[in-house]
Amino acid sequence: MDVLVVGDANPDLVLRGDVRPRFGQAEQLLTGADLVLGGSAAITAAGCARLGLRTTLLTALGDDVFGAVTRSALEERGVSLLLAEAAQGTPTGLSVILSPADEDRAILTLPGTIPTLRPEDVTDEHLAAARHVHVASLYLQPGLAAGLAGVFARARAAGVGTSLDTNWDPTEKWESITDILAYTDVFLPNANELRAVTGESDLDAAAATLTAIGTTVVMKNGAAGARAWGPGGACSAPGRTVEVVDTTGAGDSFNAGFLAARLAGRPLAEAIGWAAAAGSLSTRAAGGTAAQATREELSPSGR
């Protein structure tokens, strides 16, 4: 495989319109509702497969209807599955995304099987079969996080590339991940996550603390596109102008665009251009995967 993605997979229920709850049994009318593939790792994996990478997702799913929906969606998108043993009777996770028309979305998540992955689920055999390993939603998976530095150290020793997208920490404790980042080739936060992980308010200073230990920082910069800091200095790339329907999973599609370019040997400045374009294009439809970019959309030559 080109990419082994490790992390969360679950359905997303995306609700649009008058989504701010008013208690007291007040009935509210929505303008749209979609049950789609969710989970940062799953959306990234789907995006990688869409871009032509041989992609496997290592995740945990329950033996329930949400697990069946997730399996089916991943198989339809050409993602191979490795299923870890989930806790007995644990339901598959679920996210409900409240997406009003006039501002950013809110996300309600039932963790379910999401926290049940463990470092030992990522075996040496899995790493030996991959060119690159990407981990997502770290702060939703404390068991995996506790031993991820060792997993990435094994990957590096085997010549396998590594990347990490922590996503937001719902506890907002932001426990240190310096030991993991020391073995991380590419860190893929958004601006707020970069500040929180490093404790630095200035983005250049925050990135400098990580590049000093050898980690390339590739930051999602919203509608502005992307910024990156690496061995050759800093660079940026604009996003694509599109009619936005739903921003769910845009950061995960961004990750897929970057990984496709990196594994194709593209330089950092070009890779973040692919990433920013992939993130922008994914917002053209509801959910994180319905409008993910093709390789031709990111590179006219298709290479």
Protein Blocks (a to p, Z undefined) as FASTA:
>chain_A
ZZdcedddddddddehjfbccehhiacddfbdcdddehjklmmmmmmmmnopacdddddd
dddfklmmmmmmmmmnopacddddddehiacddddddddfkbccdddddfklmmmpcfkl
mcfklmmmpcbdcdehkllmmmlmmmmmmmmmmmmmnopacdddebjafklnopafklmm
mmcfbacddfklmmmmnopablklmmmmmmmnopacdddehjnopadddfkoccdddddd
dddfblghklmmmmmmmmmmmmnopafklmmmmmmmmmmmmmmpgcjklmgccfklmmmn
oZZ
